């Protein structure tokens, strides 16, 4: 019997593999699933924001990064990305 690991880190790894292969829609789907499974994880929201940026979906990226910041106000990457995306 095989077992699959659908933990936060494993899903993020799958998402980044897809993102690195430029499968933006696939990566976004995996990261969205991760945010649904782990909605209180700042890291998964940050990862979703990164996927949106690479897909050119800046408005959604800002929303994801803001959610990450709400969960972890010390997330410097998310704060920097929000500023950058807003053109500040």
C-alpha positions as CSV (number, residue, x, y, z in Angstrom):
1,X,0.0,0.0,0.0
2,X,1.4,3.3,-1.0
3,X,0.8,6.3,1.1
4,X,0.7,9.9,0.0
5,X,1.8,12.8,2.1
6,X,-0.6,15.7,1.8
7,X,1.1,17.8,4.5
8,X,1.8,21.5,4.2
9,X,5.4,21.1,3.3
10,X,4.8,18.3,0.8
11,X,2.1,20.2,-1.0
12,X,4.3,23.3,-1.1
13,X,7.1,21.2,-2.6
14,X,4.7,20.0,-5.4
15,X,3.6,23.6,-6.0
16,X,7.1,24.8,-6.3
17,X,8.0,22.0,-8.7
18,X,5.2,23.0,-10.9
19,X,6.1,26.7,-10.6
20,X,9.7,26.0,-11.5
21,X,8.4,24.2,-14.6
22,X,6.3,27.2,-15.5
23,X,3.0,25.5,-14.9
24,X,1.6,28.5,-13.3
25,X,-2.1,27.4,-13.3
26,X,-1.1,24.0,-11.8
27,X,1.1,25.7,-9.1
28,X,-1.7,28.1,-8.2
29,X,-4.1,25.2,-7.9
30,X,-1.8,23.3,-5.5
31,X,-1.0,26.4,-3.4
32,X,-4.8,27.3,-3.3
33,X,-5.5,23.7,-2.0
34,X,-2.7,24.2,0.6
35,X,-4.3,27.4,1.8
36,X,-7.7,25.6,2.1
37,X,-6.1,22.8,4.1
38,X,-3.8,25.0,6.2
39,X,-5.6,28.5,6.2
40,X,-3.6,29.6,9.3
41,X,-0.2,29.1,7.7
42,X,1.5,32.3,6.7
43,X,3.9,30.3,4.6
44,X,1.4,28.8,2.3
45,X,-0.2,32.2,1.6
46,X,3.2,33.6,0.8
47,X,3.8,30.7,-1.6
48,X,0.5,31.4,-3.3
49,X,1.5,35.1,-3.6
50,X,4.7,34.1,-5.3
51,X,2.8,31.9,-7.8
52,X,0.4,34.7,-8.6
53,X,3.4,37.1,-9.2
54,X,5.0,34.7,-11.6
55,X,1.7,34.3,-13.4
56,X,1.4,38.1,-13.7
57,X,-1.7,38.2,-11.5
58,X,-0.6,41.1,-9.2
59,X,-3.9,41.9,-7.6
60,X,-4.3,38.4,-6.4
61,X,-0.7,38.3,-5.3
62,X,-1.2,41.3,-3.1
63,X,-4.2,39.7,-1.5
64,X,-2.3,36.5,-0.8
65,X,0.7,38.4,0.6
66,X,-1.6,40.5,2.8
67,X,-3.2,37.4,4.2
68,X,0.3,36.1,4.9
69,X,1.1,39.3,6.7
70,X,-2.1,39.2,8.8
71,X,-1.0,35.8,10.0
72,X,2.7,36.7,10.4
73,X,3.3,40.4,10.7
74,X,7.1,39.6,10.7
75,X,7.0,38.2,7.2
76,X,9.5,40.5,5.6
77,X,9.2,38.9,2.1
78,X,5.4,39.4,2.1
79,X,5.8,43.1,3.2
80,X,8.4,43.8,0.6
81,X,6.4,42.1,-2.1
82,X,3.2,44.1,-1.3
83,X,5.3,47.3,-1.5
84,X,6.9,46.3,-4.7
85,X,3.6,45.3,-6.3
86,X,2.0,48.5,-5.3
87,X,4.9,50.4,-6.8
88,X,6.1,51.9,-3.6
